[in-house]
Amino acid sequence: MLNPRIYLLALGTFTVGTEGYVVAGVLPQVARDLHTTVPVVGQLVTVFALAYAILGPPLIARAHALPPRRLLVGAALLFAAANAVAAVAPGLAVLVAARIAAAAGAALFMAPAASIAAALAPPDKLPKAIAVTATGNALALTAGAPLGTVIASALGWRAAFWFVTALALVTAALVAVLLPDVRPATAEAARRADLARSPGIRWAAATTFALFLAAYTLYTYLSPVVAAATGRGSGAVALLMVTFGAGGLIGGRLIGHILTRTDLARTLRYVLGVVASVIAIIAALTATGGHQDPNLVLLFPAMLILGAAWWSGGISQQTRFVLLAPGQRSTALSLHFSAQFLGVATAGALGGLTLTTFSATGIPVVAVAIALLAQPTVRKLTSTRPEAATRQNAVVISSGDQQG
């Protein structure tokens, strides 16, 4: 049985995820209120992703010696403060600054939370513990974001940021009271530098980047893809997004059990293959948009499977980073999340360029190519059994990795 405090950490990832997804849902309201355009306000998503990617690893490196509970409480309070500033922002410049601060708070919470979840779990339950923590983010997509959007519709976009502020304050309070003191894994500065230079870590970061670039190239521009495939508008897109999030919840429930029984590299290759195959089906539906009702019916199971595969891949990648650096979990996971958000930020630009240069059909085609190109980045670990890897105290560097 998992330590119940791991579910407390999932509340934190739910809070961070809710804020990210809610922002996308209130862009038109923000643009209207601040007298600008939706594309300009849309850069708030890019700013957050880039800030997270750039700030995450150095912030975690500086904070590695702090007691984890104090770090998580501080990160949640910073996240709350940033969202409170966003809620009262008089203009776009303050809103951008608030998003950068929120990214710093998120970066200081997400990687240590996953690391603490791994520390609280017995070795054979490590993948499941990481899956539970990560599933908070999937729940944010299916429940948190819709709830925040409803609040924004009723009370205005600023209320959505106050909602996230309240969630972050509740998270900080519960972590302060209920989370035990888990001593951080320590490592010399030279070891931390070795980690970033490790070929195994670099290949893992490449996989994370490609996985999220492929998924978010499609997800970010789901509206034009759905319009081309079915002729439907925002109502269908919203339902498909919820379906995608539901797939993530299913994937999060299943992958923790799968990884305790199956080779990690093989699982990742399979996941990438499923992602590529499902997006290829979506590309075919987009290219044959004349069959609107049948295409819409087919899109729902496709998005469900895609969400499950993509989320399973993300959790598998977190497990991979932990196994590569069991003594430096937070630092390793910060590199994973940095690559993840760099993929999200790049997806916005790549998808937009593809849509402008080609058509909506080109978006899933490009996403398929990225998922296929990610296959060679999956390298086999010397040990993919969590109970073996978590007994190691040193970084697994190039001698510990070989192509599978």
C-alpha positions as CSV (number, residue, x, y, z in Angstrom):
1,M,0.0,0.0,0.0
2,L,1.3,3.5,-0.9
3,N,2.0,6.0,1.8
4,P,-1.2,8.2,1.8
5,R,1.0,11.4,2.0
6,I,1.9,10.7,-1.7
7,Y,-1.6,11.8,-2.5
8,L,-1.0,15.1,-0.8
9,L,1.8,15.7,-3.3
10,A,-0.7,15.0,-6.1
11,L,-2.7,17.9,-4.8
12,G,0.2,20.1,-5.5
13,T,0.6,18.9,-9.1
14,F,-3.2,19.3,-9.5
15,T,-2.8,22.9,-8.4
16,V,0.1,23.7,-10.8
17,G,-1.7,21.9,-13.7
18,T,-5.0,23.7,-13.1
19,E,-3.3,27.1,-13.3
20,G,-1.6,26.2,-16.6
21,Y,-4.8,24.8,-18.3
22,V,-7.1,27.6,-17.0
23,V,-4.9,30.2,-18.6
24,A,-5.5,28.7,-22.0
25,G,-9.3,28.8,-21.3
26,V,-9.5,32.5,-20.4
27,L,-7.3,34.0,-23.1
28,P,-10.2,35.8,-24.9
29,Q,-11.4,37.4,-21.7
30,V,-7.9,38.6,-20.8
31,A,-7.4,40.0,-24.3
32,R,-10.7,41.9,-24.1
33,D,-10.0,43.3,-20.7
34,L,-6.4,44.4,-21.4
35,H,-7.3,45.7,-24.8
36,T,-5.0,43.5,-26.8
37,T,-5.3,40.4,-29.1
38,V,-5.6,36.7,-28.2
39,P,-2.4,35.8,-30.0
40,V,-0.5,38.3,-27.9
41,V,-2.1,37.1,-24.7
42,G,-1.4,33.6,-25.8
43,Q,2.3,34.2,-25.3
44,L,1.5,33.9,-21.6
45,V,1.6,30.2,-22.1
46,T,4.9,30.3,-24.0
47,V,6.4,32.6,-21.3
48,F,5.5,30.2,-18.5
49,A,6.9,27.2,-20.4
50,L,10.2,28.9,-21.3
51,A,10.6,30.3,-17.8
52,Y,10.1,26.9,-16.3
53,A,12.5,25.3,-18.8
54,I,15.2,27.9,-18.1
55,L,14.8,28.4,-14.4
56,G,14.0,24.9,-13.2
57,P,17.4,23.2,-13.1
58,P,19.4,26.1,-11.6
59,L,16.7,26.8,-9.0
60,I,16.6,23.1,-7.9
61,A,20.4,23.0,-7.8
62,R,20.5,26.0,-5.5
63,A,17.7,24.6,-3.3
64,H,18.9,21.0,-3.1
65,A,20.1,21.3,0.5
66,L,16.8,22.8,1.9
67,P,14.6,20.4,3.9
68,P,12.1,19.2,1.3
69,R,9.0,20.1,3.3
70,R,10.2,23.7,3.7
71,L,11.0,23.8,0.0
72,L,7.6,22.6,-1.0
73,V,5.8,25.0,1.3
74,G,7.9,27.9,0.0
75,A,7.3,26.9,-3.6
76,A,3.5,26.7,-3.0
77,L,3.5,30.1,-1.3
78,L,5.5,31.6,-4.2
79,F,3.0,30.1,-6.6
80,A,0.1,31.5,-4.6
81,A,1.7,34.9,-4.5
82,A,2.3,34.9,-8.3
83,N,-1.3,34.0,-9.0
84,A,-2.5,36.7,-6.6
85,V,-0.5,39.3,-8.5
86,A,-1.9,37.9,-11.8
87,A,-5.4,38.3,-10.4
88,V,-4.9,42.1,-9.8
89,A,-2.6,42.7,-12.7
90,P,-3.4,46.1,-14.3
91,G,-1.7,45.3,-17.6
92,L,0.0,42.7,-19.7
93,A,3.5,43.5,-18.4
94,V,2.6,42.7,-14.8
95,L,0.8,39.6,-16.0
96,V,3.9,38.4,-17.8
97,A,6.0,39.0,-14.7
98,A,3.5,37.0,-12.6
99,R,3.7,34.1,-15.0
100,I,7.5,34.0,-14.7
101,A,7.2,34.0,-10.9
102,A,4.5,31.2,-11.1
103,A,6.9,29.2,-13.3
104,A,9.6,29.5,-10.7
105,G,7.2,28.3,-8.0
106,A,6.0,25.4,-10.1
107,A,9.6,24.4,-10.9
108,L,10.5,24.4,-7.3
109,F,7.5,22.2,-6.5
110,M,7.1,19.7,-9.2
111,A,10.5,17.9,-9.3
112,P,10.9,17.8,-5.5
113,A,7.4,16.5,-5.2
114,A,8.1,13.6,-7.5
115,S,11.4,13.0,-5.7
116,I,9.7,12.9,-2.3
117,A,7.0,10.6,-3.6
118,A,9.8,8.2,-4.7
119,A,11.4,8.5,-1.3
120,L,8.2,7.7,0.5
121,A,7.5,4.6,-1.5
122,P,9.0,1.2,-1.1
123,P,11.3,0.4,-4.1
124,D,8.9,-2.0,-5.8
125,K,6.2,0.8,-5.7
126,L,8.4,3.6,-7.1
127,P,6.7,3.8,-10.5
128,K,3.3,3.8,-8.9
129,A,4.2,6.5,-6.5
130,I,5.5,8.7,-9.4
131,A,2.3,7.9,-11.3
132,V,0.0,9.0,-8.5
133,T,1.9,12.3,-8.1
134,A,1.8,13.0,-11.8
135,T,-1.8,12.0,-12.1
136,G,-2.7,15.2,-10.2
137,N,-1.8,17.0,-13.4
138,A,-4.1,14.9,-15.5
139,L,-6.9,15.5,-13.0
140,A,-6.3,19.2,-13.4
141,L,-7.0,18.8,-17.1
142,T,-10.3,16.9,-16.6
143,A,-11.6,18.7,-13.5
144,G,-9.5,21.6,-12.4
145,A,-9.4,23.5,-15.7
146,P,-13.1,23.1,-16.4
147,L,-14.0,24.3,-12.9
148,G,-11.7,27.2,-13.2
149,T,-13.1,28.1,-16.6
150,V,-16.7,28.0,-15.1
151,I,-15.5,30.3,-12.4
152,A,-14.0,32.7,-14.9
153,S,-17.2,32.6,-17.0
154,A,-19.3,33.5,-14.0
155,L,-17.0,36.0,-12.2
156,G,-14.4,37.0,-14.7
157,W,-10.9,35.8,-15.6
158,R,-9.3,37.3,-12.4
159,A,-11.5,35.0,-10.3
160,A,-9.8,32.0,-12.0
161,F,-6.4,33.2,-10.7
162,W,-7.9,33.7,-7.2
163,F,-9.2,30.2,-7.4
164,V,-5.7,28.9,-8.1
165,T,-4.3,31.1,-5.4
166,A,-6.6,29.5,-2.9
167,L,-5.6,26.0,-4.1
168,A,-1.9,26.8,-3.7
169,L,-2.5,28.2,-0.1
170,V,-4.4,25.0,0.8
171,T,-1.6,22.9,-0.6
172,A,1.0,24.9,1.4
173,A,-0.9,24.5,4.6
174,L,-1.5,20.8,4.2
175,V,2.1,20.1,3.2
176,A,3.4,22.1,6.2
177,V,1.2,20.1,8.6
178,L,1.0,16.6,7.1
179,L,4.2,15.9,5.1
180,P,7.0,14.3,7.1
181,D,10.6,15.5,7.0
182,V,12.2,13.5,4.2
183,R,15.9,14.2,4.1
184,P,17.1,15.3,0.7
185,A,19.6,13.1,-1.2
186,T,22.9,14.9,-1.1
187,A,25.5,15.1,-3.9
188,E,28.7,17.1,-4.4
189,A,28.7,19.9,-6.9
190,A,30.9,17.9,-9.2
191,R,28.3,15.1,-9.2
192,R,25.6,17.5,-10.1
193,A,27.7,18.8,-13.0
194,D,28.3,15.2,-14.1
195,L,24.6,14.6,-14.1
196,A,23.9,17.2,-16.7
197,R,26.8,15.8,-18.9
198,S,25.7,12.2,-18.5
199,P,24.8,10.7,-21.9
200,G,22.0,8.7,-20.3
201,I,20.4,11.8,-18.9
202,R,20.9,13.6,-22.2
203,W,19.2,10.8,-24.2
204,A,16.4,10.8,-21.6
205,A,15.9,14.6,-21.9
206,A,15.8,14.2,-25.7
207,T,13.0,11.6,-25.3
208,T,11.0,13.9,-23.0
209,F,11.4,16.9,-25.3
210,A,10.2,14.9,-28.3
211,L,7.3,13.2,-26.5
212,F,5.9,16.6,-25.3
213,L,6.7,18.3,-28.6
214,A,4.8,15.7,-30.5
215,A,1.8,15.7,-28.2
216,Y,1.6,19.5,-27.7
217,T,2.1,20.3,-31.4
218,L,-1.3,18.6,-31.9
219,Y,-2.9,19.6,-28.6
220,T,-2.1,23.3,-28.8
221,Y,-3.7,23.5,-32.3
222,L,-6.5,21.0,-31.7
223,S,-9.1,23.6,-32.7
224,P,-8.1,23.9,-36.4
225,V,-7.4,20.2,-36.6
226,V,-10.9,19.4,-35.3
227,A,-12.4,22.0,-37.6
228,A,-10.7,20.5,-40.6
229,A,-11.6,16.9,-39.6
230,T,-15.2,17.5,-38.5
231,G,-16.3,21.0,-39.3
232,R,-17.1,21.4,-35.5
233,G,-16.2,24.3,-33.2
234,S,-15.3,25.0,-29.6
235,G,-17.9,22.7,-28.1
236,A,-16.4,19.6,-29.7
237,V,-12.9,20.7,-29.0
238,A,-13.7,21.1,-25.3
239,L,-15.2,17.6,-25.1
240,L,-12.2,16.2,-26.9
241,M,-9.8,17.9,-24.5
242,V,-11.7,16.4,-21.5
243,T,-11.5,13.0,-23.2
244,F,-7.7,13.5,-23.7
245,G,-7.4,14.3,-20.0
246,A,-9.5,11.3,-19.1
247,G,-7.1,9.2,-21.1
248,G,-4.3,10.6,-19.1
249,L,-6.0,9.5,-15.9
250,I,-6.4,6.0,-17.2
251,G,-2.8,5.9,-18.3
252,G,-1.6,7.2,-15.0
253,R,-3.6,4.4,-13.2
254,L,-2.2,1.7,-15.4
255,I,1.4,2.6,-16.1
256,G,2.5,2.4,-12.4
257,H,1.5,-1.3,-12.4
258,I,3.0,-1.9,-15.9
259,L,6.4,-0.5,-15.0
260,T,6.9,-2.8,-12.0
261,R,6.5,-5.8,-14.4
262,T,7.9,-4.6,-17.8
263,D,11.2,-3.4,-19.1
264,L,11.2,0.4,-19.1
265,A,12.9,0.9,-22.5
266,R,10.4,-1.5,-24.2
267,T,7.5,0.3,-22.5
268,L,8.7,3.7,-23.8
269,R,9.2,2.4,-27.3
270,Y,5.7,1.0,-27.3
271,V,4.2,4.2,-25.9
272,L,6.0,6.3,-28.6
273,G,4.7,3.8,-31.2
274,V,1.1,4.2,-30.0
275,V,1.5,8.0,-29.9
276,A,2.7,8.0,-33.5
277,S,0.0,5.6,-34.7
278,V,-2.9,7.4,-33.1
279,I,-1.7,10.8,-34.4
280,A,-1.4,9.3,-37.8
281,I,-5.1,8.2,-37.6
282,I,-6.0,11.8,-36.6
283,A,-4.0,13.1,-39.6
284,A,-6.0,10.8,-41.9
285,L,-9.2,12.0,-40.4
286,T,-8.1,15.6,-40.9
287,A,-7.2,14.9,-44.5
288,T,-10.7,13.4,-45.1
289,G,-12.8,16.1,-43.4
290,G,-15.8,15.6,-45.6
291,H,-17.0,12.8,-43.4
292,Q,-17.8,15.0,-40.5
293,D,-19.9,12.9,-38.2
294,P,-18.0,9.6,-38.6
295,N,-14.7,11.5,-38.1
296,L,-16.0,13.1,-34.9
297,V,-17.0,9.7,-33.5
298,L,-13.6,8.3,-34.3
299,L,-11.8,11.3,-32.8
300,F,-13.0,10.5,-29.3
301,P,-11.4,7.1,-28.9
302,A,-8.3,8.4,-30.6
303,M,-7.9,11.3,-28.2
304,L,-8.6,8.9,-25.2
305,I,-5.9,6.5,-26.3
306,L,-3.5,9.4,-27.2
307,G,-4.0,10.9,-23.7
308,A,-3.4,7.5,-22.0
309,A,-0.2,6.8,-24.1
310,W,1.2,10.3,-23.7
311,W,0.7,10.4,-20.0
312,S,2.1,6.9,-19.6
313,G,5.2,8.1,-21.5
314,G,5.6,11.1,-19.2
315,I,5.4,9.0,-16.1
316,S,7.8,6.4,-17.6
317,Q,10.2,9.2,-18.3
318,Q,10.1,10.4,-14.7
319,T,10.8,6.9,-13.6
320,R,13.7,6.7,-16.1
321,F,15.3,9.9,-14.7
322,V,14.9,8.6,-11.1
323,L,16.6,5.3,-12.0
324,L,19.4,7.1,-13.8
325,A,20.2,9.3,-10.8
326,P,18.8,7.7,-7.6
327,G,21.0,9.9,-5.4
328,Q,20.0,13.1,-7.2
329,R,16.3,12.7,-7.9
330,S,15.3,16.3,-7.6
331,T,18.0,17.6,-9.9
332,A,17.4,14.8,-12.4
333,L,13.7,15.4,-12.4
334,S,14.2,19.1,-12.8
335,L,16.0,18.3,-16.1
336,H,13.1,16.2,-17.1
337,F,10.5,18.9,-16.5
338,S,12.8,21.5,-18.1
339,A,12.9,19.4,-21.3
340,Q,9.1,18.9,-21.0
341,F,8.3,22.6,-20.9
342,L,10.9,23.3,-23.6
343,G,8.9,20.9,-25.8
344,V,5.6,22.6,-24.9
345,A,7.1,26.1,-25.7
346,T,8.6,24.8,-29.0
347,A,5.3,23.1,-29.9
348,G,3.5,26.4,-30.0
349,A,5.9,27.9,-32.5
350,L,6.2,24.7,-34.6
351,G,2.5,24.2,-34.8
352,G,1.8,27.8,-35.7
353,L,4.5,27.7,-38.5
354,T,3.1,24.4,-39.8
355,L,-0.5,25.8,-39.8
356,T,0.6,29.0,-41.6
357,T,2.9,27.3,-44.2
358,F,0.8,24.2,-45.0
359,S,-2.6,23.5,-43.4
360,A,-4.3,21.9,-40.4
361,T,-3.5,18.5,-41.9
362,G,0.2,19.3,-41.6
363,I,0.0,19.6,-37.8
364,P,-0.6,15.9,-37.0
365,V,1.7,14.9,-39.8
366,V,4.6,16.8,-38.2
367,A,3.6,15.4,-34.8
368,V,3.8,11.9,-36.2
369,A,7.3,12.5,-37.6
370,I,8.5,13.8,-34.2
371,A,7.2,10.8,-32.3
372,L,8.9,8.4,-34.8
373,L,12.2,10.3,-34.6
374,A,12.0,9.9,-30.8
375,Q,12.4,6.2,-30.9
376,P,16.2,6.1,-31.2
377,T,16.5,8.3,-28.1
378,V,15.2,5.4,-25.9
379,R,18.2,3.7,-24.4
380,K,18.1,0.6,-22.2
381,L,19.2,1.0,-18.6
382,T,21.5,-1.5,-17.0
383,S,18.8,-2.1,-14.5
384,T,15.2,-1.2,-15.0
385,R,14.0,-2.8,-11.8
386,P,13.2,0.0,-9.3
387,E,14.2,-2.0,-6.3
388,A,17.7,-2.5,-7.8
389,A,18.2,1.0,-9.1
390,T,17.1,2.8,-5.9
391,R,19.9,1.1,-3.9
392,Q,22.5,2.8,-6.0
393,N,24.1,5.9,-4.6
394,A,25.9,7.3,-7.6
395,V,24.9,8.8,-10.9
396,V,24.5,6.2,-13.7
397,I,26.7,7.7,-16.4
398,S,27.6,6.5,-19.9
399,S,29.1,3.2,-18.9
400,G,25.7,2.3,-17.4
401,D,23.8,3.0,-20.6
402,Q,23.7,1.1,-23.8
403,Q,21.4,1.2,-26.8
404,G,18.6,-1.3,-26.4
